[in-house]
């Protein structure tokens, strides 16, 4: 799971405000959750901690 968290941090550092961060971060979390690497609780926590919004709640205000 630490690798997923490192990946999300790296995305935020390289592209702080970008729809791609949300798409890639969301995709990585979904994939990790499906593989059982990330629990439901960690999935929800990481979405909130990294401010990943996808779909209609994405970066529309930016």
FIDOTOR-157836 format. One record per atom (N, C-alpha, C, O): residue in one letter; chain; x, y, z. Coordinates in steps of 0.05 Angstrom, whole numbers, plus 5000, padded with zeros to 4 digits. Layout:
<rs>
   aa   ch      u      v      w
    A    A      X      Y      Z
...
</rs>
This chain:
<rs>
   aa   ch      u      v      w
    X    A   5016   4976   5000
    X    A   5000   5000   5000
    X    A   5017   5025   5000
    X    A   5009   5046   4989
    X    A   5041   5024   5012
    X    A   5058   5047   5012
    X    A   5065   5056   4984
    X    A   5069   5080   4979
    X    A   5068   5037   4966
    X    A   5074   5044   4938
    X    A   5051   5060   4925
    X    A   5057   5079   4910
    X    A   5027   5054   4932
    X    A   5004   5069   4921
    X    A   5005   5098   4933
    X    A   5001   5117   4918
    X    A   5010   5100   4959
    X    A   5012   5127   4971
    X    A   5035   5143   4959
    X    A   5032   5167   4954
    X    A   5057   5130   4954
    X    A   5080   5144   4941
    X    A   5073   5153   4913
    X    A   5080   5175   4905
    X    A   5059   5136   4899
    X    A   5051   5143   4871
    X    A   5032   5167   4872
    X    A   5035   5185   4855
    X    A   5013   5168   4890
    X    A   4995   5191   4892
    X    A   5009   5216   4899
    X    A   5003   5238   4888
    X    A   5029   5215   4917
    X    A   5045   5238   4924
    X    A   5061   5248   4900
    X    A   5063   5272   4895
    X    A   5072   5229   4885
    X    A   5088   5237   4861
    X    A   5070   5250   4841
    X    A   5079   5270   4828
    X    A   5046   5241   4837
    X    A   5027   5254   4818
    X    A   5022   5282   4827
    X    A   5022   5300   4810
    X    A   5017   5286   4852
    X    A   5011   5313   4862
    X    A   5034   5332   4859
    X    A   5030   5356   4854
    X    A   5058   5322   4862
    X    A   5082   5339   4860
    X    A   5088   5347   4831
    X    A   5096   5369   4826
    X    A   5082   5329   4813
    X    A   5089   5334   4785
    X    A   5067   5349   4770
    X    A   5072   5365   4752
    X    A   5042   5345   4779
    X    A   5019   5359   4766
    X    A   4999   5366   4787
    X    A   4978   5353   4790
    X    A   5004   5388   4803
    X    A   4987   5394   4826
    X    A   4958   5399   4820
    X    A   4941   5392   4836
    X    A   4952   5412   4797
    X    A   4924   5418   4791
    X    A   4919   5410   4762
    X    A   4924   5425   4743
    X    A   4909   5386   4759
    X    A   4906   5375   4732
    X    A   4887   5352   4732
    X    A   4888   5335   4751
    X    A   4869   5351   4713
    X    A   4850   5328   4711
    X    A   4864   5301   4709
    X    A   4853   5281   4718
    X    A   4888   5301   4697
    X    A   4902   5276   4694
    X    A   4910   5264   4721
    X    A   4910   5240   4725
    X    A   4916   5282   4741
    X    A   4923   5272   4768
    X    A   4899   5257   4779
    X    A   4902   5235   4790
    X    A   4875   5268   4775
    X    A   4852   5255   4786
    X    A   4846   5229   4771
    X    A   4839   5209   4783
    X    A   4848   5229   4745
    X    A   4843   5205   4729
    X    A   4863   5183   4736
    X    A   4855   5161   4741
    X    A   4889   5190   4737
    X    A   4909   5170   4742
    X    A   4907   5161   4772
    X    A   4910   5137   4777
    X    A   4904   5180   4790
    X    A   4901   5172   4818
    X    A   4877   5155   4823
    X    A   4879   5135   4838
    X    A   4855   5163   4811
    X    A   4830   5147   4815
    X    A   4833   5119   4803
    X    A   4826   5100   4815
    X    A   4845   5118   4779
    X    A   4850   5092   4766
    X    A   4868   5075   4783
    X    A   4863   5051   4785
    X    A   4889   5086   4793
    X    A   4908   5071   4810
    X    A   4895   5060   4835
    X    A   4899   5037   4843
    X    A   4879   5077   4847
    X    A   4865   5068   4872
    X    A   4844   5047   4866
    X    A   4842   5027   4881
    X    A   4829   5050   4844
    X    A   4809   5030   4837
    X    A   4823   5003   4831
    X    A   4813   4982   4840
    X    A   4844   5004   4816
    X    A   4859   4979   4810
    X    A   4870   4966   4835
    X    A   4868   4942   4839
    X    A   4882   4982   4853
    X    A   4893   4971   4877
    X    A   4871   4960   4895
    X    A   4875   4939   4908
    X    A   4849   4973   4896
    X    A   4826   4963   4912
    X    A   4816   4936   4900
    X    A   4811   4917   4915
    X    A   4814   4935   4874
    X    A   4805   4910   4861
    X    A   4824   4887   4866
    X    A   4815   4864   4869
    X    A   4850   4893   4867
    X    A   4870   4872   4872
    X    A   4872   4865   4902
    X    A   4886   4845   4909
    X    A   4859   4880   4919
    X    A   4860   4875   4948
    X    A   4884   4888   4961
    X    A   4890   4882   4985
    X    A   4898   4905   4947
    X    A   4921   4919   4959
    X    A   4912   4941   4978
    X    A   4926   4947   4997
    X    A   4890   4953   4971
    X    A   4879   4975   4987
    X    A   4851   4967   4997
    X    A   4834   4958   4982
    X    A   4847   4970   5023
    X    A   4821   4963   5035
    X    A   4801   4985   5028
    X    A   4808   5007   5019
    X    A   4775   4980   5033
    X    A   4754   5000   5028
    X    A   4760   5025   5045
    X    A   4756   5047   5035
    X    A   4768   5021   5069
    X    A   4773   5044   5087
    X    A   4797   5060   5077
    X    A   4796   5085   5077
    X    A   4818   5046   5069
    X    A   4842   5061   5058
    X    A   4835   5075   5032
    X    A   4845   5097   5027
    X    A   4819   5062   5016
    X    A   4810   5074   4990
    X    A   4797   5101   4996
    X    A   4804   5121   4984
    X    A   4777   5101   5014
    X    A   4763   5125   5020
    X    A   4781   5146   5033
    X    A   4779   5170   5026
    X    A   4799   5137   5050
    X    A   4818   5156   5063
    X    A   4836   5169   5043
    X    A   4841   5193   5044
    X    A   4847   5153   5025
    X    A   4866   5163   5005
    X    A   4852   5182   4986
    X    A   4864   5202   4977
    X    A   4828   5176   4978
    X    A   4813   5195   4961
    X    A   4811   5222   4974
    X    A   4815   5243   4961
    X    A   4804   5222   5000
    X    A   4801   5247   5015
    X    A   4828   5261   5019
    X    A   4831   5285   5015
    X    A   4848   5245   5029
    X    A   4875   5257   5035
    X    A   4888   5270   5011
    X    A   4900   5291   5013
    X    A   4884   5258   4987
    X    A   4897   5268   4963
    X    A   4878   5285   4946
    X    A   4885   5293   4924
    X    A   4854   5289   4958
    X    A   4835   5307   4945
    X    A   4829   5298   4916
    X    A   4827   5315   4898
    X    A   4826   5272   4912
    X    A   4821   5261   4886
    X    A   4791   5261   4881
    X    A   4776   5248   4895
    X    A   4784   5276   4861
    X    A   4756   5278   4853
    X    A   4754   5270   4824
    X    A   4771   5278   4808
    X    A   4735   5254   4817
    X    A   4733   5245   4789
    X    A   4704   5247   4780
    X    A   4686   5243   4796
    X    A   4700   5252   4755
    X    A   4673   5254   4744
    X    A   4662   5282   4749
    X    A   4676   5302   4745
    X    A   4636   5283   4756
    X    A   4623   5309   4759
    X    A   4635   5326   4781
    X    A   4631   5351   4780
    X    A   4649   5314   4800
    X    A   4661   5330   4822
    X    A   4690   5336   4816
    X    A   4705   5343   4835
    X    A   4699   5334   4792
    X    A   4727   5338   4785
    X    A   4734   5368   4788
    X    A   4721   5382   4803
    X    A   4754   5376   4774
    X    A   4765   5403   4777
    X    A   4750   5424   4761
    X    A   4762   5442   4750
    X    A   4724   5422   4759
    X    A   4708   5441   4744
    X    A   4711   5470   4754
    X    A   4709   5489   4738
    X    A   4716   5473   4779
    X    A   4718   5501   4790
    X    A   4745   5513   4785
    X    A   4749   5537   4790
    X    A   4765   5498   4774
    X    A   4792   5509   4770
    X    A   4794   5519   4742
    X    A   4816   5529   4735
</rs>
